[in-house]
């Protein structure tokens, strides 16, 4: 069953940033091609066929279990899901500190700064 896909405000902002950066460096054609890759991956996530893993596998923190990741080009789609929907929290470059990004108010992340 295909779930509905909901882009949260941070995900929408990040997609705009990705598009702007790609246009600036590689041009409109490449930005459109990369967006097609992202859109295809969003569809795979919504259809339940995209490989996914919990954020906790990277952070080794069980409280991060509910946030899931799926690769898309050089980015990671961060999302949570319920029975009917996928909620895309953000789309981040694979080199970002995901624990700090997903949980900025976590005291453990503030200590690492």
C-alpha positions in Angstrom: 0.0 0.0 0.0 1.3 3.4 -0.9 1.3 5.8 2.0 0.7 9.5 1.5 3.9 11.6 1.6 4.0 14.8 3.6 6.9 17.2 3.3 7.4 19.0 6.5 8.6 22.7 6.4 12.2 21.9 7.0 12.2 19.4 4.2 10.7 21.9 1.8 13.3 24.5 2.8 16.1 22.0 2.3 14.8 21.0 -1.1 14.9 24.6 -2.1 18.5 25.0 -0.8 19.5 21.8 -2.7 18.0 23.1 -5.9 19.6 26.6 -5.5 23.0 25.1 -4.8 22.8 22.7 -7.7 21.6 25.4 -10.2 24.4 27.7 -9.0 27.1 25.2 -9.5 25.8 22.9 -12.3 22.9 24.6 -14.0 19.2 24.2 -14.4 19.3 20.9 -16.3 21.4 19.1 -13.6 19.1 20.5 -10.8 16.1 19.1 -12.6 17.8 15.7 -13.1 18.7 15.6 -9.4 15.2 16.6 -8.3 13.9 13.7 -10.4 16.3 11.3 -8.5 14.9 12.7 -5.2 11.3 12.5 -6.4 11.8 8.9 -7.4 13.2 8.1 -4.0 10.3 9.8 -2.3 8.0 7.5 -4.3 10.0 4.4 -3.3 9.8 5.5 0.4 6.0 6.0 0.1 5.6 2.6 -1.6 7.6 0.9 1.1 10.3 -0.4 -1.3 13.2 1.9 -0.4 15.9 0.5 1.8 15.7 2.2 5.1 17.4 2.2 8.4 16.8 3.8 11.7 18.9 6.9 12.7 19.8 4.9 15.8 22.1 2.7 13.7 24.3 5.8 13.1 23.9 7.5 16.5 23.9 4.3 18.6 21.1 5.9 20.7 17.8 3.9 21.0 15.7 7.1 21.4 16.5 7.8 17.7 14.9 4.5 16.6 11.7 6.2 15.2 13.5 8.4 12.8 14.2 6.5 9.5 16.7 7.2 6.8 16.7 6.4 3.1 19.5 7.3 0.7 18.8 9.6 -2.3 21.9 10.5 -4.4 24.3 12.2 -2.0 21.5 13.0 0.4 19.5 11.2 3.1 15.8 11.5 3.5 14.9 11.7 7.2 11.4 10.6 7.9 8.9 9.1 10.4 5.9 7.1 9.5 2.5 6.0 10.8 0.0 3.6 9.4 -1.1 5.9 6.6 1.6 8.5 6.0 5.3 9.2 5.6 6.4 12.5 7.1 9.6 13.8 5.5 11.4 15.7 8.3 14.4 16.8 6.2 16.6 16.0 3.3 20.2 16.4 4.3 23.6 15.8 2.8 25.1 12.5 3.8 28.1 14.2 5.5 25.9 16.1 8.1 26.0 15.3 11.8 22.6 13.7 11.9 22.2 13.3 15.6 22.8 17.0 16.2 20.5 17.9 13.3 17.6 15.7 14.3 17.9 16.5 18.0 19.5 19.9 18.5 18.2 20.4 22.0 19.6 17.1 23.2 22.1 17.7 26.0 24.5 15.1 24.6 24.7 17.1 21.3 25.4 20.4 23.2 28.3 18.7 25.1 29.9 17.6 21.8 30.1 21.2 20.5 
